[in-house]
Every structure is written in C-alpha cells, then in structure tokens.
Amino acid sequence: MLKIITTKILKKFDKFVSESWSKIIIQIESSRRTFFVSYEKCYSYNMAKVYLIGGTPRVGKTTLLLRTISKQPMLATSSDAIRYMLRQVISRDAKPDLFHLGKFTSNDPERVEYLKTHSMDIVNVQNKEAVIVWKSVKDFIHSNLEDGFDVLIEGIHILPEFVKQLDCDYKAVFLGNKSDNHFQTILNFARKNENDWMHSLEDETIEAFSIFNKTFSQYIETEANKYDLTYIEMHDDNFESDIESALDSLLR
C-alpha cells in the first residue's frame, strides 16, 4: 500500500513544478518493511533517472537504499514490496512461479537439504519469480519517470540482464557476499531481531540459506560482469566501507 502525506496541496500543475514544497513524506508499506522518504525539491521534469540496487539477500541492499535517499531524496521502494502486492491479486494457479521460493525457507528437513545441495536450482527458481516481478518493477519505473520523479528500487528481482535492457537513464549496482563466514552474520542478525522473518528458523536452515546466498552471489557477480555492470563484494568486517563504495558508484 502506498500512502502520500503532504503538508501543502497545490492545485495547478505549473505551480506544483515551480514552488518548493515544505515537505512530502512517502510511506511504502509491505509485509516486511516500511520506508519513509522525505522530499524537498525532488521534481525533475524531463531529467528523471532510475537508480537500481540488485543482489542477494542479507548483503546490505536496504541499508544502501536508505543511505542513498538520505543523500539524494527520491521515490524509493523494494521489489519485495511489489511482489507482495502482486501476490494479493494474482492466484497461485495463474502464476505458480510467483509463490515457489517461500517453500525453501522453512525448517522442513527435506527442503533444508535440497537448499544445501541444489542451491543453483533455487537460484533458477528465484529467477523465474524475478521475470514476473520485473514486469511490474518496469511499470513502476516508467510511471514515475513520466511524472518527472527520480526513483530508486532495491531487490533480488533486479537482475543484470533486465537492467541492461532498460531504455531510460539509470545507475545500477549489484551487491553480493561469497564468504563462507557470512552464515554467522546472517544468524546473529536473525537472532537479535524478533521481527526478522528468519528469526524463528533453525540454525541449520539459516546455514542452508547462506549456502544458497553464496551461490546466488557468484551468479550475480558473473552476470554483472557479463553485462558490464558494477558488482561490489560485501565484507562483514568491512561493511561500512563497502556501503560507501556502493553509494559512490550510484551517485557519482
């Protein structure tokens, strides 16, 4: 659900473009997260640009999104939020690939073992979901660019192959983490945060997820290099510096 709250309503479009607004707050709500974006003079008629953050789960995409909009205000959301809305209006029978991935993030022993031993197969499952979600991501992008607004989207559904086909002005960066030690970082974060969707998962399930994440990172790095797009390897012991490098890549 998207709510727009403004302290000033301007009736005429030309006045809307020329005047400075006191403040607009965009609240984007999904099943997992809410982003609040403060706007001041963010309208850019005929000069709008899209910013994209792709990559694997648990590597800092949301952190990078928040850092980016703090430096350069713009509309921002996640592809997870778009997927959530799609799942409310599309049935499993109509688009089964939109619902498959969630089955592999459970404590079921057979699924955990499959996640460990067939991680590339799960990447392919994820990519089938991405094909569906990306269509709506593109609509979100073009709708806002046509209205003159810069837009930023982060998410696992943003793949290098898709980005390279865009016909608009964009900046993109992809994040990954191929370290075997990343499991401990994921585990610690999940245990400390009760609202985290991984909080109730068993250690073995999170370990299996981290194996998938490593495979997915390798895939994203290969694809980013293939399409001449920026990939940044995130390091748990150098996270802040890596985020700054990613931020510089987006905004320079």
Backbone as a ProteinNet text record, in pm:
[ID]
protein_1_A
[PRIMARY]
MLKIITTKILKKFDKFVSESWSKIIIQIESSRRTFFVSYEKCYSYNMAKVYLIGGTPRVGKTTLLLRTISKQPMLATSSDAIRYMLRQVISRDAKPDLFHLGKFTSNDPERVEYLKTHSMDIVNVQNKEAVIVWKSVKDFIHSNLEDGFDVLIEGIHILPEFVKQLDCDYKAVFLGNKSDNHFQTILNFARKNENDWMHSLEDETIEAFSIFNKTFSQYIETEANKYDLTYIEMHDDNFESDIESALDSLLR
[TERTIARY]
85.6	0	89.2	55.3	132.3	49.3	100.4	31.2	116.6	55.1	126.6	65	146.5	100.6	174.2	103.7	169.7	115.4	202.7	161.8	108.2	118.3	67.3	11	-109.3	-169.8	-172	-107	-100.8	-195	-286.2	-392.4	-347.6	-258.6	-218.7	-85.2	-73.3	47.6	169.6	156.1	272.6	318.5	223.9	260.6	328.4	281.2	338.5	484.9	516.7	653.1	744	694.3	781.2	801.6	702.3	713.9	791.9	859.1	922.4	817.6	817.2	721.4	785.7	705.3	762.2	809	727.1	768.8	666.4	713.4	625.3	686.3	604.3	653.1	588.1	668.7	617.3	633.9	526.6	532.3	496.8	591.1	569.7	565.8	451.2	433	425.7	497.5	487.2	474.8	479.3	467.1	587	699.3	820.9	879.3	856.1	930.2	849.8	887.4	828.3	941.5	936.7	1036	970.5	1033.5	987.1	1087.9	1039.9	1127.3	1085	1173.7	1144.2	1183.4	1091.6	1113.7	1123.6	1222.4	1232	1289.7	1209.7	1254	1304.4	1228.7	1275.4	1218.8	1142.7	1082.8	1184.6	1193.3	1293.6	1235.1	1151	1078.5	1174.9	1154.1	1233.6	1378.9	1415.7	1553.1	1557.2	1447.4	1440.1	1526.8	1573.8	1663.5	1620.8	1651.3	1623.6	1754.1	1747.5	1861.2	1820.5	1907.7	1873.9	1981.9	1935.4	2025.3	1982.7	2062.1	2032.8	2128.5	2105.3	2195.2	2121.9	2196.5	2142.9	2081.8	2004.3	1950.9	2062.8	2038	2125.7	2265.2	2275.2	2407.3	2413.6	2299.1	2302.8	2227.5	2139.7	2066.5	1976	1903.6	1815	1895.3	2006.2	2094.4	2141.3	2180.7	2226.5	2113.1	1992.1	1876.9	1858.3	1859.2	1835.8	1947.5	2070.5	2182.5	2168.3	2123.1	2110.1	2005.6	1887.3	1781.8	1810	1899.2	1939.5	2030.9	2102.3	2190.7	2116.9	2026	1954.4	1809.3	1719.7	1579.5	1514.3	1439.2	1367	1267.4	1176.2	1085.3	1165.5	1129.9	1206.1	1115.9	1144.3	1072.4	1159.9	1106.4	1176.8	1094.9	1163.4	1090.6	1013	1054.8	978.1	838.8	831.5	702.2	613.3	673.5	597.6	550.8	637.7	597.6	482.8	489.5	383	248.4	246.4	121.3	73.1	166.2	128.4	64.6	117.1	62.9	-77.5	-116.9	-252	-355.5	-310.5	-405.9	-389.5	-283.7	-259.7	-269.6	-339	-356	-235.5	-217.7	-110.6	-126.8	-250.1	-275.2	-236	-258.5	-229.3	-79.1	-5.6	138.4	208.9	222.5	283.7	427.9	501.5	640.9	653.5	544.4	546.1	543.5	516.7	495.2	589.9	676.9	757.8	866.5	932.2	1054.6	1033.1	919.2	893.8	897.6	874.9	875.2	1012.2	1117.1	1252.5	1311.1	1232.7	1277.4	1192.2	1198.8	1126.8	1220.1	1176.3	1259.3	1235.8	1161.9	1139	1273.5	1310.2	1442.9	1473.3	1374.9	1398.2	1427	1353.5	1374.9	1506.8	1543.3	1672.4	1785.9	1777.2	1880.1	1886.6	1770.5	1767.9	1830.4	1803.4	1861.1	2013.7	2064.6	2209.5	2273.7	2209.1	2273	2234	2129.8	2083.2	2062.1	2158.7	2140.5	2125.4	2190.5	2175.4	2034.7	1974.8	1835.4	1743.6	1773.9	1692.9	1716.2	1837.8	1864	1775.2	1762.8	1677.3	1530.5	1486.7	1350.8	1330.9	1431.3	1425.7	1417.3	1492.5	1494.1	1360.9	1291.8	1158.8	1061.7	1073.5	991.6	1027.1	1157.5	1203	1145.6	1128.4	1070.8	932.1	854.1	717.6	720.3	801	805.1	863.4	962.5	1030.1	935.3	834.2	737.6	670.6	636.4	574	676	799.3	906.2	924	925.8	939.3	823.7	702.8	586.3	599.9	646.5	668	771.5	878.5	984.2	929.6	867.6	823.8	713.2	624.8	518.1	574.6	675.7	732.9	826.2	899.6	984.7	900.3	787.3	699.1	642.9	631.2	584.2	698.3	820.3	934.3	1002.8	980.3	1039.8	1154.3	1266.5	1370.1	1313.6	1361.2	1309.3	1423.1	1416.7	1516.8	1445.6	1491.7	1434.4	1546.9	1529.6	1626.5	1555.4	1630.8	1569.3	1638.1	1605.4	1664.8	1608.2	1499.9	1439.2	1502.4	1595.6	1665.7	1791.2	1785	1894.3	1967.9	2098	2175.4	2116.9	2067.7	2008.4	1890.7	1808	1691.8	1735.1	1828.8	1873.7	1931.8	2008.2	2075	1976.3	1853.8	1752.4	1671.3	1694.3	1618.9	1648.6	1545.5	1559.4	1552.8	1596.9	1594.8	1729.3	1747.6	1872.4	1874.9	1976.8	1980.9	2123	2130.3	2254.4	2221.8	2310.6	2282.8	2407.5	2385	2493.5	2438.4	2522.6	2483.1	2573.5	2511.8	2584.4	2579	2685.4	2688.8	2787.2	2783.1	2878.6	2904.9	3025.6	3059.8	3137	3149.3	3227.2	3154.9	3229.4	3172.7	3136	3197.8	3171.4	3044.2	2982.6	2863.8	2747.2	2749.5	2645.4	2631.9	2743.9	2738.9	2678.3	2706.3	2648.1	2497	2452.6	2309	2241.3	2303.7	2248	2235.7	2341.9	2340.8	2233.2	2218.9	2118.6	1978.2	1954.9	1822.4	1785.9	1881.4	1854.1	1828.9	1890.5	1877.5	1749.1	1686.5	1571.4	1446.5	1357.3	1237.2	1145	1148.4	1061.3	1121.4	1243.8	1309.3	1241.1	1216.9	1145.5	1224.8	1356.2	1438.8	1454.4	1393.9	1416.3	1381.6	1274.3	1227.4	1287	1368.7	1428.9	1541.3	1558.8	1665.8	1802	1907.1	2042.2	2075.5	2036.6	2067.3	1997.3	1876.3	1803.7	1874.3	1918	1988.9	2123.1	2187.8	2313.9	2289.5	2181.7	2147.4	2116.9	2046.7	2015.6	2144.3	2242.4	2369.2	2445.4	2430.5	2492.1	2426.9	2294	2222.5	2268.5	2283.6	2322.3	2459.5	2550.6	2684	2675.4	2597.3	2579.4	2514.2	2414.1	2345	2441.2	2528.1	2627.5	2722	2766.1	2854.1	2784.6	2657.2	2578.2	2563.7	2529.2	2510.6	2641.3	2752.2	2881.6	2910.8	2889.1	2913.2	2825.1	2696.3	2602.8	2634.5	2671.3	2706.4	2828.5	2927.3	3046.6	3011.8	2924	2881.5	2818.8	2739.6	2668.3	2735.7	2859.8	2940	2871.3	2820.5	2757.6	2838	2821.7	2904.3	2859.5	2953.1	2930.9	3026.2	2973.4	3057	3045.2	3157.7	3161.6	3158.7	3057.5	3041.5	3116.9	3185.5	3262.3	3205.1	3179.3	3118	3205.7	3337.2	3428	3465.3	3407.5	3436.1	3308.8	3196.4	3064.7	3046.4	3082.4	3060.2	3137.3	3260.2	3341.4	3283.7	3234.9	3174.4	3045.3	2965.6	2842.8	2876.5	2979.5	3020.4	3067.5	3135.7	3179.2	3059	2959.5	2837.9	2762	2756.2	2688	2756	2887	2963.2	2938.4	2926.4	2901.6	2765.4	2665.8	2531.1	2521.7	2583.3	2558.9	2666.6	2775.3	2882.8	2844.4
-117.4	0	122.3	222.3	345.1	461.1	530.4	646.4	769.8	876.5	1002.5	1106.4	1160.9	1260.8	1390.3	1498.3	1624.5	1736.8	1830.5	1943.3	2058.2	2046.3	2151.8	2087.6	2122.3	2069.6	2181.2	2160	2260.2	2220.1	2308	2272.8	2278.2	2366.5	2380.8	2312	2241.6	2165	2255	2372.4	2458.4	2513.1	2537.3	2582.8	2470.2	2347.2	2227.8	2213.2	2240.6	2225.2	2334.9	2458.7	2571.2	2599.4	2568.8	2601.4	2496.8	2541.8	2448.1	2399.3	2270.4	2218.6	2220.8	2233.6	2228.2	2087.9	1988.9	1851	1752.4	1646.5	1536.6	1409.3	1328.5	1202.2	1088.3	999.8	882.9	763.6	694.1	575.8	454.5	363.4	243.6	126.5	58.7	-47.5	-182.6	-280.2	-416.2	-507.4	-637.4	-732.6	-728.8	-674.9	-680.3	-545.9	-443.3	-321.1	-197.3	-86.7	41.6	140.6	213.5	315.2	452.6	543.9	681.2	766.9	840.5	920.9	1066	1152.1	1294.8	1362.7	1444.4	1509.2	1660.5	1717.3	1862	1890	1952.1	1988	1864.9	1757.2	1635.1	1619.9	1716.6	1707.3	1748.6	1670.1	1697	1666.2	1752.9	1728	1704.6	1591.3	1551.5	1519.5	1512.5	1480.1	1368.9	1299.1	1197.5	1077.2	1010.8	897.1	785.2	661.8	547.7	495.6	462.4	404.6	264.8	166.7	28	-39.1	-112.6	-188.5	-334.9	-416.7	-558.5	-638.8	-769.2	-855.9	-953.8	-1023.3	-1132	-1081	-1164.3	-1124	-1108.7	-1026.3	-1015.5	-961.3	-871	-815.9	-664.3	-597.6	-453.8	-369.6	-431	-354.3	-248.9	-285.4	-188.7	-77.8	-114.7	-13.8	85.2	34.2	121.7	210.2	156.2	237.2	354.8	327.4	433.6	537.7	492.5	587.9	674.4	613.6	687.1	796.7	763.5	865.2	971	940	1043.9	1146.6	1102.2	1192.3	1261.6	1187.4	1240.4	1194.7	1275.9	1236.1	1194.8	1086.6	1037.1	930.8	895.2	785.7	657	573.9	451.5	339	219.4	101.4	-21.3	-138	-263.9	-350.9	-438.3	-531.5	-632.3	-654.8	-740.5	-682.5	-550.8	-485.4	-500.1	-488.1	-505.4	-650.2	-744.7	-886.1	-911.8	-851.4	-869.4	-826.2	-710.7	-662.1	-753.8	-804.9	-896.6	-1023.2	-1071.3	-1193.9	-1174.1	-1050.1	-1023.2	-1027.6	-1010.7	-1000.3	-1110.2	-1191.2	-1299.9	-1432.6	-1527.1	-1656.9	-1747.5	-1846	-1944.1	-2020.7	-2050.1	-2124.5	-2043.8	-1913.9	-1828.9	-1808.7	-1788.1	-1763.4	-1843.3	-1974.8	-2055.4	-2015.4	-1964.7	-1926.3	-1809.2	-1737.2	-1624.1	-1670	-1797.7	-1846.8	-1960.4	-2006	-2124.4	-2102.6	-1986.1	-1968.1	-1981.3	-1935.5	-1939.7	-2078.7	-2179.7	-2317.3	-2360.1	-2293.7	-2335.9	-2258.9	-2172.4	-2103	-2150.4	-2279	-2340.2	-2439.7	-2491.8	-2587	-2732.2	-2752.1	-2886.5	-2950.8	-3065.2	-3125.9	-3153.5	-3201	-3230.9	-3104.4	-2999	-2873.1	-2809	-2820.4	-2768	-2838.9	-2970.3	-3048.3	-3010.4	-2990.9	-2951.7	-2814.1	-2723.6	-2589.8	-2596.7	-2689	-2705.7	-2763.9	-2864.8	-2944.6	-2905.2	-2824.6	-2784.4	-2633	-2560.2	-2415.4	-2345.5	-2395.2	-2332.1	-2353.6	-2467.5	-2489.3	-2384.8	-2348.4	-2248.3	-2109.4	-2084.2	-1958.5	-1951.6	-2061.9	-2064.8	-2043.6	-2098.7	-2075.6	-1926.9	-1868.1	-1725.8	-1642.5	-1679.7	-1603.2	-1612.4	-1725	-1736.6	-1640.9	-1628.9	-1531.6	-1390.5	-1366.5	-1232.8	-1188.8	-1281.4	-1248.1	-1185.9	-1243.6	-1194.1	-1058.2	-1047	-923.6	-808.6	-838.7	-733	-655.8	-722.1	-652.8	-538.6	-561.8	-456.7	-354.3	-398.5	-304.5	-204.4	-252.9	-163.1	-65.4	-113.6	-24	84.4	45.7	142.4	246.6	200.7	290.7	390.3	339.4	426.4	521.4	474.5	561	683.5	663.8	775.2	861.4	799	878.5	970.1	919.9	1002.4	1120.8	1103.7	1213.5	1303.9	1269.7	1355.2	1327.9	1210.4	1179.6	1079.2	1108.7	1008.8	894.2	773.9	658.4	560.9	501	403.8	275.8	162.6	33	-62.5	-134.9	-238.9	-372.9	-481	-611.5	-722	-844.4	-961.7	-987	-918.6	-937.3	-848.8	-765.8	-677.7	-750	-805.6	-885	-807.2	-830.5	-756.1	-764.6	-881.6	-898.5	-804.4	-787.8	-699	-553.1	-517.1	-377.4	-332.5	-419.6	-383.3	-355.5	-405.1	-384.1	-256.8	-184.8	-62.4	43.6	118.8	222.4	361.8	373.7	503.5	526.2	647.3	682.9	615.4	534.7	461.9	450.7	428.3	388.1	262	163.8	36.3	-16.9	-84.2	-152.4	-283.2	-385.1	-516.9	-556.9	-609.8	-647.9	-798.8	-853.6	-995.8	-1022.1	-1143.9	-1184.4	-1333.7	-1367.5	-1506.4	-1573.9	-1505.6	-1559.1	-1673.5	-1777.2	-1886.6	-1840.3	-1731.5	-1679.9	-1595.7	-1568.4	-1482.7	-1547.8	-1678.3	-1750.1	-1696.7	-1673.7	-1627.9	-1488.9	-1403.1	-1268.2	-1275.5	-1357.9	-1375.1	-1430.3	-1530.3	-1594	-1494.1	-1419.1	-1323.8	-1217.3	-1168.2	-1065.2	-1120.8	-1242.2	-1304.2	-1327.3	-1368.1	-1397.8	-1270.7	-1160	-1035.5	-959.5	-991.5	-914.2	-1001.7	-980.7	-1063.4	-1049	-934.9	-912.4	-963.9	-1011.4	-1063.8	-1192.6	-1207.6	-1325.4	-1454.3	-1441.8	-1560	-1591.1	-1509.7	-1520.9	-1659.2	-1719.1	-1847.6	-1968.9	-1944.1	-2055.4	-2118.3	-2247.6	-2318.4	-2285	-2305.8	-2274.4	-2345.6	-2471.1	-2548.7	-2490.9	-2439.6	-2378.1	-2250.7	-2170.3	-2046.4	-2077.3	-2183.8	-2225.1	-2265.1	-2341.4	-2380.9	-2257.8	-2160.4	-2036.4	-1962.3	-1963.8	-1894.5	-1961.8	-2093.6	-2164	-2120.1	-2112.7	-2059.1	-1917.2	-1836.5	-1697.1	-1684.8	-1773.4	-1772.3	-1805.4	-1907.9	-1946	-1833.6	-1770.6	-1658.6	-1542	-1515.2	-1407.7	-1435.4	-1560	-1596.7	-1574.9	-1611	-1591.8	-1442.9	-1362	-1217.7	-1153.4	-1191.8	-1136.2	-1170	-1295.2	-1337.7	-1260.5	-1246.2	-1176	-1026.7	-966.3	-823.8	-799.4	-885.9	-873.1	-895.1	-989.5	-1020.2	-898.6	-822.4	-707.1	-573.8	-582.9	-462.9	-370.1	-428.9	-354.5	-372.4	-280.9	-279.6	-384.7	-468.4	-564	-528.8	-524.9	-497	-613	-672.6	-780.5	-718.2	-755.7	-703.1	-791.4	-726.2	-798.3	-766.4	-868.4	-847.1	-762.5	-772.1	-695.6	-560.8	-528.5	-400.1	-343.4	-367.3	-338.1	-190	-103.2	39.8	94	50.2	96	47.8	-76.5	-131	-58.2	-24.1	52.5	188.7	252.4	382.2	370.5	261.7	239.4	222.3	147.8	126.4	257.5	338.1	467.6	559.5	559.5	642.6	597.6	467.5	414.1	458.3	466.1	507.3	656	736.8	881.9	963.5	902.6	982.6	1026.9
0	0	0	-78	-88.9	-38.7	62.5	115.7	91.4	46.3	27.9	119.7	207.5	303	273.1	249.6	217.8	304	336.6	418.5	333.7	201.5	113.8	-12.4	-50.4	-172.1	-274.9	-386.9	-491.3	-603.7	-640.3	-733.6	-879.3	-912.5	-1051.4	-1074.3	-1187.8	-1214.4	-1225.4	-1295.2	-1310.9	-1176.7	-1087.7	-954	-877.6	-901.8	-838.7	-877.6	-1005.7	-1053.4	-999.2	-996.7	-968.2	-820.1	-738.6	-597.9	-520.6	-415.8	-323.7	-225.8	-199	-102.9	34.3	135.2	269.2	302	269.3	294.8	241.5	184.6	147.6	204.3	260.7	314.2	238.7	187.5	118.4	211.3	234.4	319	234.3	218	139.4	234.8	240.8	336.1	264.5	316.9	266.9	386.9	363.8	473.4	565.1	517.4	597.3	635.1	554.8	580.7	542.8	601.9	569	545.6	435.7	407.7	418.7	486.4	492	416	318.1	235.4	243.3	284.8	293.5	163.4	110.9	-17.4	-3.1	-68.9	-83.3	-221.4	-307.5	-443.1	-519.2	-517.8	-583.1	-723.7	-768.6	-901.2	-1007.1	-1114.3	-1217.1	-1354.5	-1405.5	-1530	-1645.3	-1716.8	-1833.1	-1800.2	-1673.4	-1635.7	-1531.6	-1512.9	-1408.5	-1443.2	-1338	-1353.9	-1259.9	-1298.9	-1213.1	-1153.8	-1025.8	-953.3	-907.5	-931.1	-903.7	-818.7	-717.8	-630.9	-636.1	-700.6	-709.6	-623.9	-620.4	-544.8	-456	-377.3	-296.6	-166.6	-97.3	33.8	136.7	235.6	352.7	322.3	226.2	195.7	210.8	239.9	262.6	161.8	82.3	-19.6	43.1	148.4	213.8	281	342.7	402.9	297.2	182.2	73.7	23.6	13.3	-27.1	68.5	197.4	295.5	294.2	275.3	266.2	141.1	33.8	-92.4	-82.7	-29.8	-23.4	82.2	176.2	271.8	205.6	101.5	26.6	-87.3	-151.6	-267.2	-260.7	-207.8	-192	-323	-317.6	-435.5	-391	-478.4	-451.7	-436.7	-339.2	-316.9	-268.8	-316.1	-269.7	-292.7	-254.5	-277	-370.9	-442.8	-529.4	-445	-320.4	-229.2	-205.8	-190.1	-168.3	-291.2	-409.3	-532.9	-545.8	-510.7	-513	-416.9	-299.4	-200.4	-258.6	-325.3	-383.2	-496.2	-575.9	-683	-627.4	-516.3	-457.1	-401.5	-380	-331	-442.9	-566.6	-678	-782.3	-768.8	-863.6	-789.8	-845.3	-779.8	-805.8	-719	-735.7	-866.6	-902	-1025.2	-1148.3	-1142.2	-1256.9	-1276.3	-1167.1	-1173.5	-1062.8	-1077.5	-971.1	-939	-1038.7	-1014.5	-917.8	-896.7	-803.7	-658	-634.3	-498.3	-458	-547	-518.6	-413.9	-418.7	-340.7	-190.9	-141.7	2.1	61.3	-20.4	28.5	79.3	31.8	66	184.3	245	365.9	483.1	508.1	619.2	686.9	802.2	876	833.3	726	676.2	637.2	696.4	673.3	526.3	451.1	310.4	230.7	261.6	189.6	228.6	355.5	401.3	329	318.8	249.6	101.9	40.6	-100.7	-119.8	-26.5	-34.1	-25.9	53.5	67.9	-56.9	-112.9	-217.5	-359.4	-373.7	-506.5	-511.2	-459.8	-446.4	-581.4	-685.3	-816.6	-870.8	-837	-877.7	-812.9	-688.3	-618.9	-680	-724.6	-796.4	-920.7	-991.1	-1110.2	-1073.9	-959.7	-911.4	-882.9	-817.4	-786.7	-914.1	-1014.6	-1139.4	-1214	-1202.2	-1262.8	-1194.6	-1062.5	-990.4	-1034.9	-1054.6	-1092.7	-1225.9	-1319	-1450.1	-1433.6	-1341.5	-1318.2	-1249.5	-1144.4	-1065.5	-1146.6	-1229.5	-1305.1	-1395.4	-1448.3	-1533.8	-1457.8	-1332	-1251.2	-1203.9	-1182	-1148.1	-1261.8	-1383.9	-1500.1	-1509.1	-1482.5	-1485.1	-1378.7	-1260.5	-1151.9	-1194.8	-1257.2	-1303.3	-1405.7	-1510.8	-1619.3	-1576	-1488.5	-1439	-1369.2	-1285.2	-1209.6	-1294.2	-1386.5	-1474.4	-1563.1	-1611.1	-1694	-1616.3	-1484.2	-1399.7	-1354.7	-1395.1	-1364.7	-1232.9	-1174.9	-1045.5	-1058.1	-993.5	-976.7	-893.3	-918.4	-846.5	-815.3	-697.8	-653.6	-611.7	-663.2	-628	-593.2	-484.5	-448.9	-443.1	-467.6	-453.2	-530.1	-492.2	-555.2	-694.6	-729.1	-860.3	-967.2	-926.6	-1020.2	-1067.3	-1184.8	-1239.7	-1348.6	-1363.5	-1465	-1605.6	-1642.6	-1775.4	-1797.4	-1694.5	-1705.1	-1713.7	-1628.3	-1621	-1754.6	-1816.8	-1942.1	-2053.9	-2040.2	-2143.3	-2123.2	-2013.9	-1987.8	-2093.7	-2129.4	-2230.9	-2170.5	-2045	-1976.9	-1909.6	-1860.1	-1791.7	-1654.8	-1625.8	-1499	-1445.5	-1315.5	-1248.7	-1170.2	-1175.2	-1108.2	-1039.9	-928.5	-858.2	-802.8	-800.2	-750.2	-635.2	-529.4	-409.1	-388.5	-333.4	-300.5	-188.4	-137.5	-33.3	-49.9	-94.8	-124.1	-11.1	101.6	213.1	283.7	319.8	399	539.3	584.4	719.2	727.5	613.7	613	687.9	698.5	773.2	914.6	982.7	1120.8	1131.7	1035.7	1035	1016.1	921.9	898.4	1022.9	1083.9	1203.8	1318.4	1343.8	1454.9	1436.9	1314.6	1288	1308.6	1261.2	1274.7	1420.7	1499.9	1640.7	1722.1	1683.6	1759.6	1726.9	1613.9	1568	1563.2	1658.1	1667.9	1547.3	1480.9	1365.6	1235.4	1242.3	1123.2	1079.1	948.5	900.1	920.6	947.6	971.6	1120.4	1204.4	1349.3	1403	1353.4	1406.4	1334.7	1233.7	1161.4	1242.5	1227.2	1297.6	1237.3	1316.3	1270.9	1139.6	1129.5	1009.4	886.3	905.4	794.1	748.5	843	808.7	743.5	789.4	726.1	580.1	557	419.7	334.7	394.4	323.5	286.7	375.7	347.9	233.7	219.6	107.1	-23.8	-22.9	-138.9	-169.4	-64.4	-81.6	-147.3	-110.6	-171.3	-319.7	-352.6	-493.1	-572.1	-511.6	-576.8	-598.9	-501.4	-514.9	-630.6	-643.4	-754.3	-887.9	-891.5	-1013.7	-1046.9	-947.4	-968.9	-1015.3	-955.4	-996.4	-1143.1	-1181.4	-1319.6	-1417.2	-1382.5	-1470.2	-1479.2	-1367.6	-1369	-1457.4	-1445.9	-1531.2	-1677.8	-1703	-1840.4	-1907.6	-1831.5	-1887.7	-1853.9	-1808	-1781	-1680	-1572.4	-1464.1	-1336.2	-1243.1	-1122.4	-1022	-980.2	-871.3	-758.4	-635.7	-518.5	-420.2	-390.2	-290.9	-151.2	-73.6	61.1	161	251.7	353.2	491.4	571.1	702.3	793.3	777.4	862.6	802.3	686.3	621.4	559.8	628.2	572.2	541.2	634.2	615.3	496.3	481.8	369.1	236.4	234.4	112.1	76.5	177.5	152.6	93.4	145.5	91.8	-52.4	-84.6	-222.8	-315.2	-266.9	-345.8	-363.9	-257.4	-263.4	-362.8	-360.4	-455.5	-598	-618.1	-751.9	-804.7	-717.7	-757.8	-786.8	-703.9	-708.9	-777	-811.2	-874.8	-1015.9
[MASK]
++++++++++++++++++++++++++++++++++++++++++++++++++++++++++++++++++++++++++++++++++++++++++++++++++++++++++++++++++++++++++++++++++++++++++++++++++++++++++++++++++++++++++++++++++++++++++++++++++++++++++++++++++++++++++++++++++++++++++++++++++++++++++++

